């Protein structure tokens, strides 16, 4: 007998829609007769299709889930009756070999009496699905919510097994024949698998799926799993795995301990961890903590100072080098004021950038150390006009807020000034003008090389009372090219940030409303940047601030006169001094070495000895350190001068044929010495190196 409910290709043929047609009357059914639905069966001889009748299911007729086959009393069925064994899903069942049917027959299936709702039919869960194969899933469709008994799996309707009866004629099939929709099956493996399904029992016996179809389970499953399931499950073997894991863990632990032990035996590791066997472990009792006072001590002023004879002998070779050309210089003990070595120190020579020592000293002596140079933007006669009022601050930076200038630490930001103007004006500025009337006279000094202010040079820009980043194109690079007209460039930049137009130069009205104001760093910080970078622009601007403080004209001439006037008033002998600017770019400047040494000696004198010392002390802090900072950072790398690295601090000066160096140094006894060395007619590189050897010799010399 052939199973009618599973096609030969193992793929259930489900209807393509969700319509329930079980109650439709088949063709030829008379009114009042028992209605049947027709199921097509393929696979008959000669390609014919057999239609089987399935009883119409009604609430009065019963259920399909527990069918009973009813046959006529006077005719025996051709299908042998086989006793249904009691079986379990976990125990093998003996297959029943049915007889081969002689001819196709149809058997009517009589519905059984409906079961009570409170007694679920447990047989239906295991009866309809062929063993060893899951049914093919049906396309997803919404189903109404059904109330299910607690602790009970949902019931699934399975296709009813239908057998053939020999004496029943086969009805004709037509395309519109109504089909009975089978229940929704559970998920099955992929349809691409064509192997014949086989049922494998826990006892390792194998059965064809057809051999187990229709076997009923006499009793419902209990809440506890059957004993056969527990017995049939393979016994776990954790001991072997646990033993293996334990062995691996033990090996890893041993290796780690061995590695740690080996590492701890190494001197570096044991010293770092402070282990008892460390080579640097204390051999005795740990001393009691001692109080520490963090106080910086100045040079030793009580020790023996070098003698003139000793110092003269030590400097005879270095100071006599032919690479120095014409050399003048002096060495002074600032603690006593004694001159220890002198070589034509009263002869005026071109000082180059050591001129800045005099400008910084005059500024520190004449200006308040808390002074800050302002830059303002005020409202013009027209409320939509803003006027940039230049105050002389050339350290103003174009870097964004939050980014400190590496050239001028603590410098004011252009963005800060613009933000204030936007807030005060409500963003209604349409034109920005420049008031650069603070500075007077030419923008370059007498004795300057025209190339020093040419566009793109790295030394100097035309001197204006306002600009960004000292007139450099790169706010972070001291050696960046300079801008030809830095004041106009800044005005245009501010106008762009305000979404306005640059409107040329003007003079701000007196008492005009201030829309924004920023200020430079305090004077000592400006002096520090000036000396470290040997900043030419800042030096000439600072000289003009001295002139303004003295009531003079803010020009090159006015700055030079004010600088010398302040130093004279402070008691310095300026015989032979002649300056035309504050930067030292002028080759017509003349300063004797003894004037430079005298200013530095007062700045380095012991506290309280000279009332000028307190004001001039920031001058020493700004001097570059040999091999460490500023213009001396890349010097003192030669073996002949390397002894001075970190010990020599000095201000450099370089022009064509001119090399100068003036500063302070500690000798081997910790005694501070002041020196000023000026070379004329020397090669730039050779002259610098020769000056460094002289200063380094001062550090190595006890010279007594």
ChimeraX attribute file (.defattr): number of C-alpha atoms within 10 A of each C-alpha:
attribute: neighborCount
match mode: 1-to-1
recipient: residues
	/A:1	16
	/A:2	15
	/A:3	14
	/A:4	20
	/A:5	22
	/A:6	18
	/A:7	13
	/A:8	12
	/A:9	11
	/A:10	17
	/A:11	13
	/A:12	17
	/A:13	14
	/A:14	18
	/A:15	12
	/A:16	9
	/A:17	9
	/A:18	11
	/A:19	10
	/A:20	12
	/A:21	13
	/A:22	21
	/A:23	16
	/A:24	15
	/A:25	19
	/A:26	17
	/A:27	17
	/A:28	9
	/A:29	12
	/A:30	10
	/A:31	8
	/A:32	6
	/A:33	8
	/A:34	10
	/A:35	21
	/A:36	23
	/A:37	25
	/A:38	22
	/A:39	21
	/A:40	17
	/A:41	16
	/A:42	14
	/A:43	13
	/A:44	10
	/A:45	8
	/A:46	6
	/A:47	8
	/A:48	10
	/A:49	16
	/A:50	22
	/A:51	19
	/A:52	24
	/A:53	23
	/A:54	23
	/A:55	20
	/A:56	21
	/A:57	18
	/A:58	12
	/A:59	8
	/A:60	10
	/A:61	14
	/A:62	17
	/A:63	17
	/A:64	23
	/A:65	23
	/A:66	17
	/A:67	16
	/A:68	13
	/A:69	13
	/A:70	12
	/A:71	14
	/A:72	7
	/A:73	7
	/A:74	6
	/A:75	8
	/A:76	9
	/A:77	16
	/A:78	16
	/A:79	14
	/A:80	11
	/A:81	9
	/A:82	9
	/A:83	8
	/A:84	14
	/A:85	12
	/A:86	11
	/A:87	15
	/A:88	19
	/A:89	14
	/A:90	18
	/A:91	16
	/A:92	18
	/A:93	19
	/A:94	13
	/A:95	14
	/A:96	15
	/A:97	10
	/A:98	14
	/A:99	10
	/A:100	10
	/A:101	14
	/A:102	9
	/A:103	11
	/A:104	17
	/A:105	18
	/A:106	19
	/A:107	19
	/A:108	19
	/A:109	20
	/A:110	19
	/A:111	22
	/A:112	17
	/A:113	15
	/A:114	15
	/A:115	13
	/A:116	8
	/A:117	8
	/A:118	7
	/A:119	9
	/A:120	13
	/A:121	17
	/A:122	18
	/A:123	18
	/A:124	20
	/A:125	19
	/A:126	19
	/A:127	22
	/A:128	23
	/A:129	24
	/A:130	22
	/A:131	23
	/A:132	17
	/A:133	16
	/A:134	14
	/A:135	19
	/A:136	19
	/A:137	15
	/A:138	17
	/A:139	11
	/A:140	7
	/A:141	8
	/A:142	6
	/A:143	6
	/A:144	5
	/A:145	6
	/A:146	7
	/A:147	7
	/A:148	10
	/A:149	12
	/A:150	6
	/A:151	7
	/A:152	11
	/A:153	10
	/A:154	11
	/A:155	12
	/A:156	15
	/A:157	17
	/A:158	20
	/A:159	21
	/A:160	19
	/A:161	18
	/A:162	20
	/A:163	20
	/A:164	23
	/A:165	20
	/A:166	16
	/A:167	12
	/A:168	12
	/A:169	10
	/A:170	16
	/A:171	13
	/A:172	11
	/A:173	16
	/A:174	9
	/A:175	5
	/A:176	8
	/A:177	17
	/A:178	20
	/A:179	22
	/A:180	24
	/A:181	19
	/A:182	18
	/A:183	12
	/A:184	18
	/A:185	20
	/A:186	12
	/A:187	12
	/A:188	13
	/A:189	11
	/A:190	9
	/A:191	10
	/A:192	6
	/A:193	9
	/A:194	10
	/A:195	8
	/A:196	12
	/A:197	17
	/A:198	17
	/A:199	20
	/A:200	17
	/A:201	18
	/A:202	17
	/A:203	12
	/A:204	11
	/A:205	11
	/A:206	14
	/A:207	19
	/A:208	16
	/A:209	18
	/A:210	19
	/A:211	18
	/A:212	23
	/A:213	17
	/A:214	18
	/A:215	23
	/A:216	20
	/A:217	20
	/A:218	14
	/A:219	12
	/A:220	13
	/A:221	14
	/A:222	7
	/A:223	8
	/A:224	6
	/A:225	9
	/A:226	13
	/A:227	9
	/A:228	14
	/A:229	14
	/A:230	11
	/A:231	11
	/A:232	14
	/A:233	11
	/A:234	9
	/A:235	8
	/A:236	7
	/A:237	8
	/A:238	9
	/A:239	9
	/A:240	10
	/A:241	10
	/A:242	11
	/A:243	11
	/A:244	12
	/A:245	12
	/A:246	12
	/A:247	12
	/A:248	12
	/A:249	12
	/A:250	12
	/A:251	12
	/A:252	12
	/A:253	12
	/A:254	12
	/A:255	12
	/A:256	12
	/A:257	12
	/A:258	12
	/A:259	12
	/A:260	11
	/A:261	11
	/A:262	11
	/A:263	13
	/A:264	18
	/A:265	15
	/A:266	14
	/A:267	15
	/A:268	14
	/A:269	14
	/A:270	18
	/A:271	17
	/A:272	12
	/A:273	11
	/A:274	14
	/A:275	15
	/A:276	12
	/A:277	14
	/A:278	18
	/A:279	14
	/A:280	14
	/A:281	12
	/A:282	12
	/A:283	8
	/A:284	6
	/A:285	6
	/A:286	7
	/A:287	7
	/A:288	6
	/A:289	6
	/A:290	6
	/A:291	6
	/A:292	6
	/A:293	6
	/A:294	6
	/A:295	6
	/A:296	6
	/A:297	6
	/A:298	12
	/A:299	18
	/A:300	15
	/A:301	16
	/A:302	9
	/A:303	10
	/A:304	13
	/A:305	22
	/A:306	20
	/A:307	15
	/A:308	17
	/A:309	12
	/A:310	15
	/A:311	19
	/A:312	16
	/A:313	13
	/A:314	18
	/A:315	18
	/A:316	11
	/A:317	12
	/A:318	19
	/A:319	22
	/A:320	14
	/A:321	17
	/A:322	13
	/A:323	21
	/A:324	28
	/A:325	19
	/A:326	15
	/A:327	26
	/A:328	24
	/A:329	25
	/A:330	24
	/A:331	28
	/A:332	23
	/A:333	22
	/A:334	23
	/A:335	22
	/A:336	13
	/A:337	13
	/A:338	12
	/A:339	18
	/A:340	20
	/A:341	20
	/A:342	19
	/A:343	15
	/A:344	13
	/A:345	23
	/A:346	17
	/A:347	18
	/A:348	20
	/A:349	25
	/A:350	30
	/A:351	33
	/A:352	26
	/A:353	25
	/A:354	29
	/A:355	27
	/A:356	29
	/A:357	25
	/A:358	24
	/A:359	29
	/A:360	28
	/A:361	23
	/A:362	26
	/A:363	27
	/A:364	23
	/A:365	21
	/A:366	21
	/A:367	15
	/A:368	14
	/A:369	15
	/A:370	10
	/A:371	13
	/A:372	17
	/A:373	19
	/A:374	18
	/A:375	24
	/A:376	19
	/A:377	26
	/A:378	24
	/A:379	24
	/A:380	21
	/A:381	13
	/A:382	10
	/A:383	14
	/A:384	15
	/A:385	20
	/A:386	32
	/A:387	28
	/A:388	29
	/A:389	24
	/A:390	23
	/A:391	21
	/A:392	25
	/A:393	27
	/A:394	28
	/A:395	29
	/A:396	29
	/A:397	28
	/A:398	22
	/A:399	19
	/A:400	12
	/A:401	12
	/A:402	7
	/A:403	12
	/A:404	16
	/A:405	20
	/A:406	14
	/A:407	20
	/A:408	24
	/A:409	17
	/A:410	19
	/A:411	25
	/A:412	27
	/A:413	24
	/A:414	23
	/A:415	16
	/A:416	15
	/A:417	19
	/A:418	20
	/A:419	15
	/A:420	17
	/A:421	24
	/A:422	16
	/A:423	12
	/A:424	15
	/A:425	16
	/A:426	9
	/A:427	14
	/A:428	17
	/A:429	20
	/A:430	17
	/A:431	21
	/A:432	28
	/A:433	26
	/A:434	24
	/A:435	21
	/A:436	21
	/A:437	16
	/A:438	18
	/A:439	22
	/A:440	17
	/A:441	13
	/A:442	13
	/A:443	13
	/A:444	22
	/A:445	22
	/A:446	16
	/A:447	14
	/A:448	16
	/A:449	13
	/A:450	9
	/A:451	12
	/A:452	17
	/A:453	20
	/A:454	17
	/A:455	15
	/A:456	17
	/A:457	17
	/A:458	19
	/A:459	20
	/A:460	25
	/A:461	26
	/A:462	21
	/A:463	29
	/A:464	28
	/A:465	23
	/A:466	30
	/A:467	28
	/A:468	26
	/A:469	27
	/A:470	28
	/A:471	30
	/A:472	24
	/A:473	18
	/A:474	16
	/A:475	21
	/A:476	16
	/A:477	12
	/A:478	19
	/A:479	14
	/A:480	16
	/A:481	19
	/A:482	25
	/A:483	24
	/A:484	18
	/A:485	15
	/A:486	24
	/A:487	24
	/A:488	20
	/A:489	16
	/A:490	22
	/A:491	24
	/A:492	20
	/A:493	19
	/A:494	22
	/A:495	22
	/A:496	14
	/A:497	14
	/A:498	20
	/A:499	15
	/A:500	20
	/A:501	19
	/A:502	23
	/A:503	17
	/A:504	14
	/A:505	16
	/A:506	15
	/A:507	15
	/A:508	22
	/A:509	12
	/A:510	7
	/A:511	8
	/A:512	13
	/A:513	16
	/A:514	17
	/A:515	21
	/A:516	22
	/A:517	19
	/A:518	20
	/A:519	20
	/A:520	25
	/A:521	21
	/A:522	16
	/A:523	20
	/A:524	24
	/A:525	20
	/A:526	22
	/A:527	28
	/A:528	21
	/A:529	21
	/A:530	25
	/A:531	28
	/A:532	22
	/A:533	21
	/A:534	26
	/A:535	20
	/A:536	23
	/A:537	21
	/A:538	25
	/A:539	26
	/A:540	25
	/A:541	26
	/A:542	30
	/A:543	30
	/A:544	33
	/A:545	28
	/A:546	29
	/A:547	26
	/A:548	18
	/A:549	16
	/A:550	18
	/A:551	11
	/A:552	16
	/A:553	21
	/A:554	27
	/A:555	26
	/A:556	27
	/A:557	22
	/A:558	23
	/A:559	28
	/A:560	23
	/A:561	22
	/A:562	28
	/A:563	28
	/A:564	19
	/A:565	16
	/A:566	22
	/A:567	20
	/A:568	13
	/A:569	12
	/A:570	13
	/A:571	9
	/A:572	15
	/A:573	14
	/A:574	16
	/A:575	13
	/A:576	13
	/A:577	16
	/A:578	19
	/A:579	25
	/A:580	23
	/A:581	32
	/A:582	31
	/A:583	27
	/A:584	30
	/A:585	27
	/A:586	23
	/A:587	19
	/A:588	17
	/A:589	21
	/A:590	20
	/A:591	25
	/A:592	25
	/A:593	31
	/A:594	28
	/A:595	22
	/A:596	27
	/A:597	25
	/A:598	20
	/A:599	22
	/A:600	28
	/A:601	26
	/A:602	24
	/A:603	23
	/A:604	26
	/A:605	24
	/A:606	18
	/A:607	15
	/A:608	9
	/A:609	12
	/A:610	11
	/A:611	10
	/A:612	19
	/A:613	21
	/A:614	18
	/A:615	20
	/A:616	24
	/A:617	19
	/A:618	21
	/A:619	23
	/A:620	19
	/A:621	16
	/A:622	23
	/A:623	29
	/A:624	25
	/A:625	25
	/A:626	28
	/A:627	20
	/A:628	17
	/A:629	16
	/A:630	21
	/A:631	20
	/A:632	22
	/A:633	16
	/A:634	11
	/A:635	19
	/A:636	24
	/A:637	16
	/A:638	11
	/A:639	8
	/A:640	16
	/A:641	20
	/A:642	18
	/A:643	21
	/A:644	27
	/A:645	20
	/A:646	17
	/A:647	21
	/A:648	27
	/A:649	27
	/A:650	28
	/A:651	27
	/A:652	27
	/A:653	24
	/A:654	21
	/A:655	18
	/A:656	12
	/A:657	15
	/A:658	24
	/A:659	32
	/A:660	29
	/A:661	26
	/A:662	28
	/A:663	28
	/A:664	29
	/A:665	24
	/A:666	22
	/A:667	23
	/A:668	13
	/A:669	17
	/A:670	18
	/A:671	22
	/A:672	24
	/A:673	26
	/A:674	32
	/A:675	29
	/A:676	28
	/A:677	30
	/A:678	31
	/A:679	28
	/A:680	20
	/A:681	15
	/A:682	20
	/A:683	18
	/A:684	17
	/A:685	11
	/A:686	16
	/A:687	25
	/A:688	23
	/A:689	20
	/A:690	22
	/A:691	24
	/A:692	27
	/A:693	23
	/A:694	23
	/A:695	32
	/A:696	24
	/A:697	23
	/A:698	28
	/A:699	24
	/A:700	16
	/A:701	17
	/A:702	19
	/A:703	21
	/A:704	12
